[in-house]
Amino acid sequence: MKKRLLSTSISTLLLGLSVMPAFADEDVTAWRLFVADHDKPVVNVIDALDGDKLATFNVKGPANLSRSESGATIFAIQGSAGVVSTIASGIAFHDHGDHADIDIDAPRLLPLELTGKKPGHFVERQGKIAQWFDGEDSAQILGESAVLKGQKNITKVNVVAPHHGVAVPYDNYAVVSIPNPDDASKRPVGARVVDLQGKKVGDDALCPGLHGSAGSGDTFALSCETGLLLITQKNAAPVIRHLPYAKTLPEGSTSTLIGGKGMQYFIGNYGPDRIILVDPTESDSFRLIQLPTRRVHFVVDPVRAKFAYVFTEDGKLNRIDVLKGEISQSVRVTDPYSMDGHWNDPRPRIAVADNKIYVTDPLKSKIIVLDATSFKKTSEISVEGQPFNIVAVGGSGKVHGEHHDHEAHHHDDDHAH
């Protein structure tokens, strides 16, 4: 039996873990949405299963939200305020081989803040976090477990000069972008491997116009004007190889990447009204998909691995069949949101949780909910203000009786979608 967890019953369930053995060994499903406002320094937490608001966190500025792979932490990156706030999602998973346990607590705004000029790209891999600051000459690297404990155990890695770049964390290394030597305000020109003291390892990898990064499976990708840099790590230092764009592609490049879950692939923009699918293992790695209108936002489905979703300015959500390399279904979910105007105008963003797809509709102060199987709108969630950036955290796991000591485990598992 799968038990869906309502937000109103969280405290009852937590109490029941210690006093009501009836909950022992039951499957529990919990999903939460973290939603940042476009203009206000606010992050709302919503129970994805029933739409109830669980918490509102006041931060320093409008936030871009990123989550860790484990789902235990959310990072609210406030570029205008020069700060990154940390949030405990309150949902954690522990792998026991034949099953995963779930711990459910109230979401919390954590005391740890990362500060610096112009915080930008956030990358997390295997519990290690690299937060980039466009206005600093160093990136900050720390562990998720330290964040949850409130420990400000930060390593700063020098990146030569302030620039709009990225750092990718590895065990004892990082891959960092190389600023343009003639004008650091222009896009980076390549990437290099450094140890945590900032010492260069191996040769630099050329990557003119570097912009965009994502991980999928054991590979992390950086996008360039000439193709992709693919980063892998087998034993010690990570290794970088260049995957050039196919000669059959029209002129262009990708500058925004996301990585597939469950299958290894990448999706990138390729001009305003096309996207590109990249399979780094195939000889014919690139497939171009024409969109009906200009792209607003796109995500992969972490639950149904062969699907990705693209919201286009005509107000439609388009389902991409990654295996076939085509749009399989489209449904109108909002009024049109033109891509004319400022790049950061309030426009819809997408998140996937369990068997539902969530699309923010900031100008109507709501979130549209679609069933992921039927691909039809099922409900709406009203959210005050302009709900904008959104991430989902959750999954299913077993809840045991009081004989099971959850606190003895570390938050380093990846069972959240």
N, C-alpha and C positions, 0 to 999 in steps of 0.2 A: 504494500500500500504506500503510495506517495502522498505525503501530507503537505499541502501548501500552507505557507506561513503568512498569516495576516499581520500587518504592522501592529494592530492593537493587541496582539497576543504575544509579542516578543518578550515583554517583561514577565508575563505569566509562564512562558516556556522556559525562560532562564531560571526562574524560581523553581519550576517543576523539575529541572535537571537535578536539583539537589534534594527535593523532597517527594517527587512523584515518580516512582519507578516505572509507571505506565509508559513513559516516553522512551524508555530504554530501547535501543536498536531500531528506532523508527527512522524512515527516510524523511528528510525535511528539505524543502526547496525554498530558497530565499534569493531575491534579486533586488538591488537598489539602483536608482538613477541619481546621479550627481549632476546638477544643472546650474550653470553659471548664467547670470544676467548679462545682457549686452552692455548696459550702461552703468549699472550699480555694482558696488563691491559686495556681492552677495552670492553664496552658493547654497542652493536648496537641495535637500536629500529627500527623495520620494520613494516609497515602496512601489516597485515596478508591478507587483502582482495585483494591487488594489487601488493604486493611485493616491494613497494617503501621504501627506507630507510628514516626514519623520523629524526633520531638523532644518534650521536655517543658520548658516554660518556667515558672520560678517567678517570680511577680509579687508584689504587695504585699497584694492582697485578692481576693475572688471578683469575677470580671470579666463584664461585658456586652461582647460582641464586635461591632465594626462593621468593614466592609471598604471600601476605596476602590473606585471604579468600575473602575479599571485592574486591581485585584486585586494590585497590587504591595505594598500595605501593609495591615496589620490593626491596629486600635486596640482595646486591652483597657481598658475604662473601669471603674475600680474606685471606685465611689461611696463606699464605707465607708472607703477608704484615702486618698481625696483625690488620686488620681493616675491618669493615663492612660498606659499603656505602649504603645510602638510596636514592631511586629513586621514584618520583611521576609518576605513569603510565599515568596520564592525563585523565583517564577514571574513572568516578565515577557514582554510581547509588543511587537513593533515592526512597524508597518504599512508595507508597501512597495507598496501599491496592488493589485498582482495577487496578493499573498500576505502572510502575516504570519509573522515569525520568532518563535521561542520561545526564551527563555533560562531554564535551569533551574539553580538553585543550592540549597544547603541553606537552610532557613528560619532566620532569625536574630532574636533579641531585640535590638532596636536600643538604643543608649545614650540616645536622646532620650526624656525623660518630660515630660508636661504636668502641672503641679500647680496645685491650687486647691481651694477648699471645694466639696464635693458636685458632682463632674463629672457631667453629664447628657447631653443630646442632642448627638449627633455628626452633622454634615452635611458631605458632600463633593460638590463639583461641579467638573468639568473641572480636576481637579488642585489645587483650593483647598479647604482644610479649615477648618471652623468648629467649635470645641469649646466647648460651653456649660458653665458652672459655676453651679449653682443658688445657691451661697453667695457669689458674687462680683458686683460691679457692672460687670464687663466680660467679654466673650467673647474667646477667643483664636483668631486666624486665622493660618494658615500654609500653605505649599505642600508638596505631597507630595514633590516633588523635593528640597526642603530636608530633609525627614524622612529620606529614604533616604541623604542625605549626612551625616546627623548634625548638621545646622546648626539651632541654636535661633533661627531667624529668625521671631519671633512678633510680630504686630501685635495690640494689645489695643484693642477697640472698646467704649466705654462703653455700658451698657444701663440707665442711670438708677439702678436699685436691684436688689439680689439678688432673684431670683424664679425660679420653675420655668418657663423659657421656652426659646427657640430662636433661633439665628442662622443665616442662609443666606448663604453667601459668593458674591459675584460679582466681576468683574475688579477694579474699584476701589470697590466698594460692598459693603454687606451689608444684608440685611433682618433686623431684630431685633424681637422681641416687646416690647410696651409693658406694664410692670407695672401692676397695679391701683393707682390713686393713693390709694385709701382703705386698702388692706391688701395689701401686696406678697406676702403668703403665699397669697393667693387666685390663681386663674388669671388670666393676662394678659387685657387688654381690647382689644388690637389689635396692629397691626404697622406699622413705619415703615421707610423707606429711609434709610440713613445712608452718608456717605462714610467712608473708613477713618480719618478724624480724629474721627468721631463726630458730624459736623454733619448735621442733618436735611435731607433732600431731598424736596420735594413735601409733600403732605398725608398725614396718618396715615390708615390704613385700619382701620375698626372691626372688631373680631373678638372679641366677648364670649366668655369661656371658652376662649380659644385653647389647644389641646392636640392634638398630632399633626401630623406633617409628612412629606412624601415628594415625590420627584421622579419624573417620567415624561416622556420626550422632552424638549421644550424648556420644559416647565412644571413649576414647583414649587408644591406646594399646602400650605396650612395649614388645619387644620380648626377650626371655631368652632361655637358653639351655634346660629348662624343660617345656616350653610352653609360654603362653602370660600372662602378667599382664594387666587386663582390668580396666580402671579408669573411674568412673562416678561421677557426682556431682548432688545431688538432691536439697539440701538446703544450708548447710554450707560447711564443709570441704569435699573435694573429698574422695571417698572410692575406695580401690584397692582390686580386687579379682584375683585369679590365675586360668587360664584355662590351664590345662595340655594337652600336646600332646596326641592324641589318641594312645592307645596301638597297634592299627593296622598299624600305620605308620612305615616305615623303620627308622633305626637309623639316626638321623640328627636333625637340628634345623634351624630356620630362623634368619637372622641378618639384613635384609633390609625389611621394611614394607612400604606399601602405603595403603591408606584408600579409600574405595568406595565413590562415590558421587551419591546421589539420592537413593541408596540402601546401607544398612549397611553391609559392609563386609571388609575384609582386604586381601591383597595379599602379600605374602612374598617369598623370595628365599628359596629353600630347597635342598641344593647341587647346583653344577654349572649348571646342565641341567634339573632341575625340579623347579616348583613353587607350592606354596600351597595356596589354597583359604580357608579363615577362616570366618565362620558365627558365631559370638559370641552368637547368640540367639538359635541356634539349638543344640540338644543333640549330633548329629553327626556333629561336627563343622568343621572338616578338610577334604579337598579334594585335592589330589595330581594330578598335571598335568605334564606329561612328555613332554619335549621340543625336537625338532629335533636335535638341537645342543646346545652349551652353551649359557646362557643368557647374554646379554649385558646391556639392560635397559628395564624397564617396567613402564607403567603408566595406570591409569584408564581413561575412557572416561567420562567427567563430563556432557556431553550433552545427549549421548545415554547410559543410566545408566547401562545397562546389559553387556556392552563391556569393555574389557581392552586390552592393546596391549603390546606385548613383542617383542623386537628386538633381534634376535639371530645372532651368529657370522658368519653364512652362508650368511649374507646380507639380510635376510628375516624379514619382519614385520608380526607377527602372531597375529590374532585377537582371543581373548579369549571370549567365551560365558560364562559369570559368572553363569548364571542360569543352564546351562547344564554341566558346569565344564569341558569344552573341547576346543581345538583349532577348530574354525569354518572355518577360512580361513587363507591362507598365501600368501604373495606376495614378490617377490624379489625386493628390492629397491636400494641396493648398492652392490659394490664388497664386498667380505668377509672381516670381521674385526675380526681376531683371538683374543681370550682371552689370548693366551700366551703372555708373555712380562710383562711390568710393569702394575700394576692395574690402573694407571692413564694415560695410553697412550690415545691419542685422538681416541675416538670411538663415534658412533652415540648416540644421545639423542632424545627423542620424546616429542612433545607437541600437544595438541588438541585445535583447535579454531573453533567455529561455526561448519560448515559441512566439515571441512578439518583436516587432520592429517599431522603434520610436523615432518620430520626426518632430523637431521643435518648429513651432510656427510663431516666431518672435513678435510679429506685428499683430497677431491675434491673441497673444498671451495664453498660449496653450501648447500642448504636446499631442500630436496625432498618434494613435496606437493602431497598428496593423497586425493581423494574424500572419505569421511567417509562412504558413502552409497554404492557406487560401489566397494570400497576397491581397487581402481586402481590409479596408478600414473597419475597426470594431468599436473604438471608443475614443474619447478625448480626455486629457487631464488639464484642468485649468491651473495656470501658474501666474502669479502676479508679476507684473513688469514685462520684460522681454526675454523669455527663456531662450538661450542661445547655445553655447557649447554644452555638450552632454556626453557623459560616459556611463556605462552600465557595469555593475559588479554583481556576481552571484553564481549560483549553481546548486547542486544537490549533494547531500551527504547524510551520514548517519549521526544521530544523536544518541549517546549512551547514558546510562545511569551514572550515579556519583562514584562508582568504582573506577571510572575512566578519568585519568588525570590529563586534561587537555593542556594545562599550563606547562606540562613538561616538554611539549613539542615546540618546535620553532616555526615561525611563519615563513617558510621557504618553499612551499609546495605550489604547484601550478594547476590546481584543479578548478580555479575560477575561469569562466569564459570571458 
